[in-house]
Amino acid sequence: MRTLFPHEEELFKKSNFTLTNIRVWSSGRNQNKSIMLVHITSIENKNTSYEFLLVIAALLIGGWYLTMSKINQHFMGNSELLILFMIPVLISVFLYFFTQKNTLKIKSPSTEIVLPVSFTPKKELLSLMDEIEMAMDQRLMELKQ
């Protein structure tokens, strides 16, 4: 548990991420990071997926279809050929779904906090981003006074 500064209030807390009116911090197994709100340069939601795996699966299905039509067989008649094409198709589709990553990056000039947000609803994610930006704006206004 982190100690709050005097006059610091928690605005948002979820598992290993905390937003206060002065800073954001993330704590994990290997590292703990803290960024002051005035030092945040960007907030980015990045979704990474490997679409080429689905293209490979589609090409394999197309190859299976062409092979079956060339040898004039019923499409389900040659089970060895079906298995030969379907195993890589299933592996490609499986890898596509299990390699997708959705992250929220909070960056400063010296470091960045990367939060995995794969199963966070989009509305909740946008709300968190708005809350961070409002806290940044409020902090800048406090410092100008």
Phi and psi in radians as a Rosetta constraint file:
Dihedral C 1 N 2 CA 2 C 2 CIRCULARHARMONIC -1.456 0.35
Dihedral N 2 CA 2 C 2 N 3 CIRCULARHARMONIC 2.632 0.35
Dihedral C 2 N 3 CA 3 C 3 CIRCULARHARMONIC -1.617 0.35
Dihedral N 3 CA 3 C 3 N 4 CIRCULARHARMONIC 2.333 0.35
Dihedral C 3 N 4 CA 4 C 4 CIRCULARHARMONIC -1.414 0.35
Dihedral N 4 CA 4 C 4 N 5 CIRCULARHARMONIC 2.581 0.35
Dihedral C 4 N 5 CA 5 C 5 CIRCULARHARMONIC -1.214 0.35
Dihedral N 5 CA 5 C 5 N 6 CIRCULARHARMONIC 2.823 0.35
Dihedral C 5 N 6 CA 6 C 6 CIRCULARHARMONIC -1.044 0.35
Dihedral N 6 CA 6 C 6 N 7 CIRCULARHARMONIC 2.413 0.35
Dihedral C 6 N 7 CA 7 C 7 CIRCULARHARMONIC 1.204 0.35
Dihedral N 7 CA 7 C 7 N 8 CIRCULARHARMONIC 0.258 0.35
Dihedral C 7 N 8 CA 8 C 8 CIRCULARHARMONIC -1.686 0.35
Dihedral N 8 CA 8 C 8 N 9 CIRCULARHARMONIC 2.366 0.35
Dihedral C 8 N 9 CA 9 C 9 CIRCULARHARMONIC -2.188 0.35
Dihedral N 9 CA 9 C 9 N 10 CIRCULARHARMONIC 2.465 0.35
Dihedral C 9 N 10 CA 10 C 10 CIRCULARHARMONIC -1.304 0.35
Dihedral N 10 CA 10 C 10 N 11 CIRCULARHARMONIC 2.230 0.35
Dihedral C 10 N 11 CA 11 C 11 CIRCULARHARMONIC -1.786 0.35
Dihedral N 11 CA 11 C 11 N 12 CIRCULARHARMONIC -0.574 0.35
Dihedral C 11 N 12 CA 12 C 12 CIRCULARHARMONIC -2.681 0.35
Dihedral N 12 CA 12 C 12 N 13 CIRCULARHARMONIC 2.396 0.35
Dihedral C 12 N 13 CA 13 C 13 CIRCULARHARMONIC -2.509 0.35
Dihedral N 13 CA 13 C 13 N 14 CIRCULARHARMONIC 2.266 0.35
Dihedral C 13 N 14 CA 14 C 14 CIRCULARHARMONIC -2.583 0.35
Dihedral N 14 CA 14 C 14 N 15 CIRCULARHARMONIC 2.110 0.35
Dihedral C 14 N 15 CA 15 C 15 CIRCULARHARMONIC 0.693 0.35
Dihedral N 15 CA 15 C 15 N 16 CIRCULARHARMONIC -1.740 0.35
Dihedral C 15 N 16 CA 16 C 16 CIRCULARHARMONIC -1.818 0.35
Dihedral N 16 CA 16 C 16 N 17 CIRCULARHARMONIC 0.306 0.35
Dihedral C 16 N 17 CA 17 C 17 CIRCULARHARMONIC -2.227 0.35
Dihedral N 17 CA 17 C 17 N 18 CIRCULARHARMONIC 2.339 0.35
Dihedral C 17 N 18 CA 18 C 18 CIRCULARHARMONIC -2.329 0.35
Dihedral N 18 CA 18 C 18 N 19 CIRCULARHARMONIC 2.350 0.35
Dihedral C 18 N 19 CA 19 C 19 CIRCULARHARMONIC -2.009 0.35
Dihedral N 19 CA 19 C 19 N 20 CIRCULARHARMONIC 2.213 0.35
Dihedral C 19 N 20 CA 20 C 20 CIRCULARHARMONIC -2.092 0.35
Dihedral N 20 CA 20 C 20 N 21 CIRCULARHARMONIC -3.131 0.35
Dihedral C 20 N 21 CA 21 C 21 CIRCULARHARMONIC -1.359 0.35
Dihedral N 21 CA 21 C 21 N 22 CIRCULARHARMONIC -0.008 0.35
Dihedral C 21 N 22 CA 22 C 22 CIRCULARHARMONIC -2.113 0.35
Dihedral N 22 CA 22 C 22 N 23 CIRCULARHARMONIC -0.569 0.35
Dihedral C 22 N 23 CA 23 C 23 CIRCULARHARMONIC -2.707 0.35
Dihedral N 23 CA 23 C 23 N 24 CIRCULARHARMONIC 2.967 0.35
Dihedral C 23 N 24 CA 24 C 24 CIRCULARHARMONIC -2.086 0.35
Dihedral N 24 CA 24 C 24 N 25 CIRCULARHARMONIC 2.549 0.35
Dihedral C 24 N 25 CA 25 C 25 CIRCULARHARMONIC -2.541 0.35
Dihedral N 25 CA 25 C 25 N 26 CIRCULARHARMONIC 2.675 0.35
Dihedral C 25 N 26 CA 26 C 26 CIRCULARHARMONIC -2.282 0.35
Dihedral N 26 CA 26 C 26 N 27 CIRCULARHARMONIC 2.370 0.35
Dihedral C 26 N 27 CA 27 C 27 CIRCULARHARMONIC -2.183 0.35
Dihedral N 27 CA 27 C 27 N 28 CIRCULARHARMONIC 2.366 0.35
Dihedral C 27 N 28 CA 28 C 28 CIRCULARHARMONIC -2.445 0.35
Dihedral N 28 CA 28 C 28 N 29 CIRCULARHARMONIC -2.991 0.35
Dihedral C 28 N 29 CA 29 C 29 CIRCULARHARMONIC -1.156 0.35
Dihedral N 29 CA 29 C 29 N 30 CIRCULARHARMONIC -0.724 0.35
Dihedral C 29 N 30 CA 30 C 30 CIRCULARHARMONIC -1.732 0.35
Dihedral N 30 CA 30 C 30 N 31 CIRCULARHARMONIC -0.406 0.35
Dihedral C 30 N 31 CA 31 C 31 CIRCULARHARMONIC -2.728 0.35
Dihedral N 31 CA 31 C 31 N 32 CIRCULARHARMONIC 2.714 0.35
Dihedral C 31 N 32 CA 32 C 32 CIRCULARHARMONIC -2.144 0.35
Dihedral N 32 CA 32 C 32 N 33 CIRCULARHARMONIC 2.309 0.35
Dihedral C 32 N 33 CA 33 C 33 CIRCULARHARMONIC -2.271 0.35
Dihedral N 33 CA 33 C 33 N 34 CIRCULARHARMONIC 2.514 0.35
Dihedral C 33 N 34 CA 34 C 34 CIRCULARHARMONIC -2.387 0.35
Dihedral N 34 CA 34 C 34 N 35 CIRCULARHARMONIC 2.376 0.35
Dihedral C 34 N 35 CA 35 C 35 CIRCULARHARMONIC -2.269 0.35
Dihedral N 35 CA 35 C 35 N 36 CIRCULARHARMONIC 2.238 0.35
Dihedral C 35 N 36 CA 36 C 36 CIRCULARHARMONIC -1.197 0.35
Dihedral N 36 CA 36 C 36 N 37 CIRCULARHARMONIC 2.503 0.35
Dihedral C 36 N 37 CA 37 C 37 CIRCULARHARMONIC -1.029 0.35
Dihedral N 37 CA 37 C 37 N 38 CIRCULARHARMONIC -0.599 0.35
Dihedral C 37 N 38 CA 38 C 38 CIRCULARHARMONIC -1.261 0.35
Dihedral N 38 CA 38 C 38 N 39 CIRCULARHARMONIC -0.221 0.35
Dihedral C 38 N 39 CA 39 C 39 CIRCULARHARMONIC -1.752 0.35
Dihedral N 39 CA 39 C 39 N 40 CIRCULARHARMONIC -0.043 0.35
Dihedral C 39 N 40 CA 40 C 40 CIRCULARHARMONIC -1.250 0.35
Dihedral N 40 CA 40 C 40 N 41 CIRCULARHARMONIC 2.207 0.35
Dihedral C 40 N 41 CA 41 C 41 CIRCULARHARMONIC -1.764 0.35
Dihedral N 41 CA 41 C 41 N 42 CIRCULARHARMONIC -0.505 0.35
Dihedral C 41 N 42 CA 42 C 42 CIRCULARHARMONIC -2.793 0.35
Dihedral N 42 CA 42 C 42 N 43 CIRCULARHARMONIC 2.738 0.35
Dihedral C 42 N 43 CA 43 C 43 CIRCULARHARMONIC -2.226 0.35
Dihedral N 43 CA 43 C 43 N 44 CIRCULARHARMONIC 2.155 0.35
Dihedral C 43 N 44 CA 44 C 44 CIRCULARHARMONIC -2.303 0.35
Dihedral N 44 CA 44 C 44 N 45 CIRCULARHARMONIC 2.299 0.35
Dihedral C 44 N 45 CA 45 C 45 CIRCULARHARMONIC -1.795 0.35
Dihedral N 45 CA 45 C 45 N 46 CIRCULARHARMONIC 2.079 0.35
Dihedral C 45 N 46 CA 46 C 46 CIRCULARHARMONIC -2.148 0.35
Dihedral N 46 CA 46 C 46 N 47 CIRCULARHARMONIC 2.217 0.35
Dihedral C 46 N 47 CA 47 C 47 CIRCULARHARMONIC -1.920 0.35
Dihedral N 47 CA 47 C 47 N 48 CIRCULARHARMONIC 2.110 0.35
Dihedral C 47 N 48 CA 48 C 48 CIRCULARHARMONIC -1.965 0.35
Dihedral N 48 CA 48 C 48 N 49 CIRCULARHARMONIC 2.216 0.35
Dihedral C 48 N 49 CA 49 C 49 CIRCULARHARMONIC -2.540 0.35
Dihedral N 49 CA 49 C 49 N 50 CIRCULARHARMONIC 2.785 0.35
Dihedral C 49 N 50 CA 50 C 50 CIRCULARHARMONIC -1.962 0.35
Dihedral N 50 CA 50 C 50 N 51 CIRCULARHARMONIC 1.494 0.35
Dihedral C 50 N 51 CA 51 C 51 CIRCULARHARMONIC -1.118 0.35
Dihedral N 51 CA 51 C 51 N 52 CIRCULARHARMONIC -0.454 0.35
Dihedral C 51 N 52 CA 52 C 52 CIRCULARHARMONIC -1.042 0.35
Dihedral N 52 CA 52 C 52 N 53 CIRCULARHARMONIC -0.428 0.35
Dihedral C 52 N 53 CA 53 C 53 CIRCULARHARMONIC -1.161 0.35
Dihedral N 53 CA 53 C 53 N 54 CIRCULARHARMONIC -0.644 0.35
Dihedral C 53 N 54 CA 54 C 54 CIRCULARHARMONIC -1.242 0.35
Dihedral N 54 CA 54 C 54 N 55 CIRCULARHARMONIC -0.598 0.35
Dihedral C 54 N 55 CA 55 C 55 CIRCULARHARMONIC -1.117 0.35
Dihedral N 55 CA 55 C 55 N 56 CIRCULARHARMONIC -0.736 0.35
Dihedral C 55 N 56 CA 56 C 56 CIRCULARHARMONIC -1.052 0.35
Dihedral N 56 CA 56 C 56 N 57 CIRCULARHARMONIC -0.762 0.35
Dihedral C 56 N 57 CA 57 C 57 CIRCULARHARMONIC -1.086 0.35
Dihedral N 57 CA 57 C 57 N 58 CIRCULARHARMONIC -0.749 0.35
Dihedral C 57 N 58 CA 58 C 58 CIRCULARHARMONIC -1.136 0.35
Dihedral N 58 CA 58 C 58 N 59 CIRCULARHARMONIC -0.698 0.35
Dihedral C 58 N 59 CA 59 C 59 CIRCULARHARMONIC -1.125 0.35
Dihedral N 59 CA 59 C 59 N 60 CIRCULARHARMONIC -0.681 0.35
Dihedral C 59 N 60 CA 60 C 60 CIRCULARHARMONIC -1.142 0.35
Dihedral N 60 CA 60 C 60 N 61 CIRCULARHARMONIC -0.707 0.35
Dihedral C 60 N 61 CA 61 C 61 CIRCULARHARMONIC -1.138 0.35
Dihedral N 61 CA 61 C 61 N 62 CIRCULARHARMONIC -0.738 0.35
Dihedral C 61 N 62 CA 62 C 62 CIRCULARHARMONIC -1.098 0.35
Dihedral N 62 CA 62 C 62 N 63 CIRCULARHARMONIC -0.700 0.35
Dihedral C 62 N 63 CA 63 C 63 CIRCULARHARMONIC -1.110 0.35
Dihedral N 63 CA 63 C 63 N 64 CIRCULARHARMONIC -0.711 0.35
Dihedral C 63 N 64 CA 64 C 64 CIRCULARHARMONIC -1.104 0.35
Dihedral N 64 CA 64 C 64 N 65 CIRCULARHARMONIC -0.773 0.35
Dihedral C 64 N 65 CA 65 C 65 CIRCULARHARMONIC -1.072 0.35
Dihedral N 65 CA 65 C 65 N 66 CIRCULARHARMONIC -0.818 0.35
Dihedral C 65 N 66 CA 66 C 66 CIRCULARHARMONIC -1.128 0.35
Dihedral N 66 CA 66 C 66 N 67 CIRCULARHARMONIC -0.703 0.35
Dihedral C 66 N 67 CA 67 C 67 CIRCULARHARMONIC -1.095 0.35
Dihedral N 67 CA 67 C 67 N 68 CIRCULARHARMONIC -0.766 0.35
Dihedral C 67 N 68 CA 68 C 68 CIRCULARHARMONIC -1.167 0.35
Dihedral N 68 CA 68 C 68 N 69 CIRCULARHARMONIC -0.658 0.35
Dihedral C 68 N 69 CA 69 C 69 CIRCULARHARMONIC -1.271 0.35
Dihedral N 69 CA 69 C 69 N 70 CIRCULARHARMONIC -0.541 0.35
Dihedral C 69 N 70 CA 70 C 70 CIRCULARHARMONIC -1.206 0.35
Dihedral N 70 CA 70 C 70 N 71 CIRCULARHARMONIC -0.636 0.35
Dihedral C 70 N 71 CA 71 C 71 CIRCULARHARMONIC -1.638 0.35
Dihedral N 71 CA 71 C 71 N 72 CIRCULARHARMONIC 0.149 0.35
Dihedral C 71 N 72 CA 72 C 72 CIRCULARHARMONIC 0.913 0.35
Dihedral N 72 CA 72 C 72 N 73 CIRCULARHARMONIC 0.815 0.35
Dihedral C 72 N 73 CA 73 C 73 CIRCULARHARMONIC -1.983 0.35
Dihedral N 73 CA 73 C 73 N 74 CIRCULARHARMONIC 2.745 0.35
Dihedral C 73 N 74 CA 74 C 74 CIRCULARHARMONIC -1.109 0.35
Dihedral N 74 CA 74 C 74 N 75 CIRCULARHARMONIC 2.472 0.35
Dihedral C 74 N 75 CA 75 C 75 CIRCULARHARMONIC -1.054 0.35
Dihedral N 75 CA 75 C 75 N 76 CIRCULARHARMONIC -0.530 0.35
Dihedral C 75 N 76 CA 76 C 76 CIRCULARHARMONIC -1.775 0.35
Dihedral N 76 CA 76 C 76 N 77 CIRCULARHARMONIC 0.062 0.35
Dihedral C 76 N 77 CA 77 C 77 CIRCULARHARMONIC -1.262 0.35
Dihedral N 77 CA 77 C 77 N 78 CIRCULARHARMONIC -0.538 0.35
Dihedral C 77 N 78 CA 78 C 78 CIRCULARHARMONIC -1.869 0.35
Dihedral N 78 CA 78 C 78 N 79 CIRCULARHARMONIC 1.566 0.35
Dihedral C 78 N 79 CA 79 C 79 CIRCULARHARMONIC -1.200 0.35
Dihedral N 79 CA 79 C 79 N 80 CIRCULARHARMONIC -0.535 0.35
Dihedral C 79 N 80 CA 80 C 80 CIRCULARHARMONIC -1.116 0.35
Dihedral N 80 CA 80 C 80 N 81 CIRCULARHARMONIC -0.742 0.35
Dihedral C 80 N 81 CA 81 C 81 CIRCULARHARMONIC -1.177 0.35
Dihedral N 81 CA 81 C 81 N 82 CIRCULARHARMONIC -0.673 0.35
Dihedral C 81 N 82 CA 82 C 82 CIRCULARHARMONIC -1.071 0.35
Dihedral N 82 CA 82 C 82 N 83 CIRCULARHARMONIC -0.800 0.35
Dihedral C 82 N 83 CA 83 C 83 CIRCULARHARMONIC -1.145 0.35
Dihedral N 83 CA 83 C 83 N 84 CIRCULARHARMONIC -0.700 0.35
Dihedral C 83 N 84 CA 84 C 84 CIRCULARHARMONIC -1.016 0.35
Dihedral N 84 CA 84 C 84 N 85 CIRCULARHARMONIC -0.655 0.35
Dihedral C 84 N 85 CA 85 C 85 CIRCULARHARMONIC -1.524 0.35
Dihedral N 85 CA 85 C 85 N 86 CIRCULARHARMONIC -0.601 0.35
Dihedral C 85 N 86 CA 86 C 86 CIRCULARHARMONIC -1.341 0.35
Dihedral N 86 CA 86 C 86 N 87 CIRCULARHARMONIC -0.514 0.35
Dihedral C 86 N 87 CA 87 C 87 CIRCULARHARMONIC -1.085 0.35
Dihedral N 87 CA 87 C 87 N 88 CIRCULARHARMONIC -0.868 0.35
Dihedral C 87 N 88 CA 88 C 88 CIRCULARHARMONIC -1.128 0.35
Dihedral N 88 CA 88 C 88 N 89 CIRCULARHARMONIC -0.550 0.35
Dihedral C 88 N 89 CA 89 C 89 CIRCULARHARMONIC -1.090 0.35
Dihedral N 89 CA 89 C 89 N 90 CIRCULARHARMONIC -0.861 0.35
Dihedral C 89 N 90 CA 90 C 90 CIRCULARHARMONIC -1.119 0.35
Dihedral N 90 CA 90 C 90 N 91 CIRCULARHARMONIC -0.684 0.35
Dihedral C 90 N 91 CA 91 C 91 CIRCULARHARMONIC -1.110 0.35
Dihedral N 91 CA 91 C 91 N 92 CIRCULARHARMONIC -0.755 0.35
Dihedral C 91 N 92 CA 92 C 92 CIRCULARHARMONIC -1.091 0.35
Dihedral N 92 CA 92 C 92 N 93 CIRCULARHARMONIC -0.800 0.35
Dihedral C 92 N 93 CA 93 C 93 CIRCULARHARMONIC -1.136 0.35
Dihedral N 93 CA 93 C 93 N 94 CIRCULARHARMONIC -0.761 0.35
Dihedral C 93 N 94 CA 94 C 94 CIRCULARHARMONIC -1.020 0.35
Dihedral N 94 CA 94 C 94 N 95 CIRCULARHARMONIC -0.837 0.35
Dihedral C 94 N 95 CA 95 C 95 CIRCULARHARMONIC -1.105 0.35
Dihedral N 95 CA 95 C 95 N 96 CIRCULARHARMONIC -0.660 0.35
Dihedral C 95 N 96 CA 96 C 96 CIRCULARHARMONIC -1.015 0.35
Dihedral N 96 CA 96 C 96 N 97 CIRCULARHARMONIC -0.871 0.35
Dihedral C 96 N 97 CA 97 C 97 CIRCULARHARMONIC -1.248 0.35
Dihedral N 97 CA 97 C 97 N 98 CIRCULARHARMONIC -0.519 0.35
Dihedral C 97 N 98 CA 98 C 98 CIRCULARHARMONIC -1.634 0.35
Dihedral N 98 CA 98 C 98 N 99 CIRCULARHARMONIC -0.032 0.35
Dihedral C 98 N 99 CA 99 C 99 CIRCULARHARMONIC -1.871 0.35
Dihedral N 99 CA 99 C 99 N 100 CIRCULARHARMONIC 0.033 0.35
Dihedral C 99 N 100 CA 100 C 100 CIRCULARHARMONIC -1.232 0.35
Dihedral N 100 CA 100 C 100 N 101 CIRCULARHARMONIC 2.400 0.35
Dihedral C 100 N 101 CA 101 C 101 CIRCULARHARMONIC -2.334 0.35
Dihedral N 101 CA 101 C 101 N 102 CIRCULARHARMONIC 2.438 0.35
Dihedral C 101 N 102 CA 102 C 102 CIRCULARHARMONIC -2.210 0.35
Dihedral N 102 CA 102 C 102 N 103 CIRCULARHARMONIC 2.110 0.35
Dihedral C 102 N 103 CA 103 C 103 CIRCULARHARMONIC -2.260 0.35
Dihedral N 103 CA 103 C 103 N 104 CIRCULARHARMONIC 2.722 0.35
Dihedral C 103 N 104 CA 104 C 104 CIRCULARHARMONIC -1.998 0.35
Dihedral N 104 CA 104 C 104 N 105 CIRCULARHARMONIC 2.120 0.35
Dihedral C 104 N 105 CA 105 C 105 CIRCULARHARMONIC -1.928 0.35
Dihedral N 105 CA 105 C 105 N 106 CIRCULARHARMONIC 2.191 0.35
Dihedral C 105 N 106 CA 106 C 106 CIRCULARHARMONIC -1.933 0.35
Dihedral N 106 CA 106 C 106 N 107 CIRCULARHARMONIC 2.015 0.35
Dihedral C 106 N 107 CA 107 C 107 CIRCULARHARMONIC -1.953 0.35
Dihedral N 107 CA 107 C 107 N 108 CIRCULARHARMONIC 2.559 0.35
Dihedral C 107 N 108 CA 108 C 108 CIRCULARHARMONIC -2.277 0.35
Dihedral N 108 CA 108 C 108 N 109 CIRCULARHARMONIC 3.021 0.35
Dihedral C 108 N 109 CA 109 C 109 CIRCULARHARMONIC -1.065 0.35
Dihedral N 109 CA 109 C 109 N 110 CIRCULARHARMONIC -0.461 0.35
Dihedral C 109 N 110 CA 110 C 110 CIRCULARHARMONIC -1.873 0.35
Dihedral N 110 CA 110 C 110 N 111 CIRCULARHARMONIC -0.349 0.35
Dihedral C 110 N 111 CA 111 C 111 CIRCULARHARMONIC -2.723 0.35
Dihedral N 111 CA 111 C 111 N 112 CIRCULARHARMONIC 3.055 0.35
Dihedral C 111 N 112 CA 112 C 112 CIRCULARHARMONIC -2.527 0.35
Dihedral N 112 CA 112 C 112 N 113 CIRCULARHARMONIC 2.607 0.35
Dihedral C 112 N 113 CA 113 C 113 CIRCULARHARMONIC -1.871 0.35
Dihedral N 113 CA 113 C 113 N 114 CIRCULARHARMONIC 2.184 0.35
Dihedral C 113 N 114 CA 114 C 114 CIRCULARHARMONIC -1.973 0.35
Dihedral N 114 CA 114 C 114 N 115 CIRCULARHARMONIC 2.061 0.35
Dihedral C 114 N 115 CA 115 C 115 CIRCULARHARMONIC -1.937 0.35
Dihedral N 115 CA 115 C 115 N 116 CIRCULARHARMONIC 2.228 0.35
Dihedral C 115 N 116 CA 116 C 116 CIRCULARHARMONIC -1.296 0.35
Dihedral N 116 CA 116 C 116 N 117 CIRCULARHARMONIC 2.186 0.35
Dihedral C 116 N 117 CA 117 C 117 CIRCULARHARMONIC -2.280 0.35
Dihedral N 117 CA 117 C 117 N 118 CIRCULARHARMONIC 0.611 0.35
Dihedral C 117 N 118 CA 118 C 118 CIRCULARHARMONIC -1.035 0.35
Dihedral N 118 CA 118 C 118 N 119 CIRCULARHARMONIC -0.648 0.35
Dihedral C 118 N 119 CA 119 C 119 CIRCULARHARMONIC -1.873 0.35
Dihedral N 119 CA 119 C 119 N 120 CIRCULARHARMONIC 0.313 0.35
Dihedral C 119 N 120 CA 120 C 120 CIRCULARHARMONIC -1.543 0.35
Dihedral N 120 CA 120 C 120 N 121 CIRCULARHARMONIC 2.244 0.35
Dihedral C 120 N 121 CA 121 C 121 CIRCULARHARMONIC -1.047 0.35
Dihedral N 121 CA 121 C 121 N 122 CIRCULARHARMONIC 2.550 0.35
Dihedral C 121 N 122 CA 122 C 122 CIRCULARHARMONIC -1.017 0.35
Dihedral N 122 CA 122 C 122 N 123 CIRCULARHARMONIC -0.696 0.35
Dihedral C 122 N 123 CA 123 C 123 CIRCULARHARMONIC -1.084 0.35
Dihedral N 123 CA 123 C 123 N 124 CIRCULARHARMONIC -0.735 0.35
Dihedral C 123 N 124 CA 124 C 124 CIRCULARHARMONIC -1.172 0.35
Dihedral N 124 CA 124 C 124 N 125 CIRCULARHARMONIC -0.661 0.35
Dihedral C 124 N 125 CA 125 C 125 CIRCULARHARMONIC -1.144 0.35
Dihedral N 125 CA 125 C 125 N 126 CIRCULARHARMONIC -0.799 0.35
Dihedral C 125 N 126 CA 126 C 126 CIRCULARHARMONIC -1.121 0.35
Dihedral N 126 CA 126 C 126 N 127 CIRCULARHARMONIC -0.631 0.35
Dihedral C 126 N 127 CA 127 C 127 CIRCULARHARMONIC -1.115 0.35
Dihedral N 127 CA 127 C 127 N 128 CIRCULARHARMONIC -0.721 0.35
Dihedral C 127 N 128 CA 128 C 128 CIRCULARHARMONIC -1.114 0.35
Dihedral N 128 CA 128 C 128 N 129 CIRCULARHARMONIC -0.759 0.35
Dihedral C 128 N 129 CA 129 C 129 CIRCULARHARMONIC -1.072 0.35
Dihedral N 129 CA 129 C 129 N 130 CIRCULARHARMONIC -0.738 0.35
Dihedral C 129 N 130 CA 130 C 130 CIRCULARHARMONIC -1.109 0.35
Dihedral N 130 CA 130 C 130 N 131 CIRCULARHARMONIC -0.700 0.35
Dihedral C 130 N 131 CA 131 C 131 CIRCULARHARMONIC -1.128 0.35
Dihedral N 131 CA 131 C 131 N 132 CIRCULARHARMONIC -0.697 0.35
Dihedral C 131 N 132 CA 132 C 132 CIRCULARHARMONIC -1.119 0.35
Dihedral N 132 CA 132 C 132 N 133 CIRCULARHARMONIC -0.778 0.35
Dihedral C 132 N 133 CA 133 C 133 CIRCULARHARMONIC -1.146 0.35
Dihedral N 133 CA 133 C 133 N 134 CIRCULARHARMONIC -0.658 0.35
Dihedral C 133 N 134 CA 134 C 134 CIRCULARHARMONIC -1.165 0.35
Dihedral N 134 CA 134 C 134 N 135 CIRCULARHARMONIC -0.704 0.35
Dihedral C 134 N 135 CA 135 C 135 CIRCULARHARMONIC -1.118 0.35
Dihedral N 135 CA 135 C 135 N 136 CIRCULARHARMONIC -0.679 0.35
Dihedral C 135 N 136 CA 136 C 136 CIRCULARHARMONIC -1.082 0.35
Dihedral N 136 CA 136 C 136 N 137 CIRCULARHARMONIC -0.811 0.35
Dihedral C 136 N 137 CA 137 C 137 CIRCULARHARMONIC -1.100 0.35
Dihedral N 137 CA 137 C 137 N 138 CIRCULARHARMONIC -0.774 0.35
Dihedral C 137 N 138 CA 138 C 138 CIRCULARHARMONIC -1.096 0.35
Dihedral N 138 CA 138 C 138 N 139 CIRCULARHARMONIC -0.719 0.35
Dihedral C 138 N 139 CA 139 C 139 CIRCULARHARMONIC -1.134 0.35
Dihedral N 139 CA 139 C 139 N 140 CIRCULARHARMONIC -0.749 0.35
Dihedral C 139 N 140 CA 140 C 140 CIRCULARHARMONIC -1.073 0.35
Dihedral N 140 CA 140 C 140 N 141 CIRCULARHARMONIC -0.693 0.35
Dihedral C 140 N 141 CA 141 C 141 CIRCULARHARMONIC -1.133 0.35
Dihedral N 141 CA 141 C 141 N 142 CIRCULARHARMONIC -0.685 0.35
Dihedral C 141 N 142 CA 142 C 142 CIRCULARHARMONIC -1.112 0.35
Dihedral N 142 CA 142 C 142 N 143 CIRCULARHARMONIC -0.704 0.35
Dihedral C 142 N 143 CA 143 C 143 CIRCULARHARMONIC -1.265 0.35
Dihedral N 143 CA 143 C 143 N 144 CIRCULARHARMONIC -0.488 0.35
Dihedral C 143 N 144 CA 144 C 144 CIRCULARHARMONIC -1.268 0.35
Dihedral N 144 CA 144 C 144 N 145 CIRCULARHARMONIC -0.402 0.35
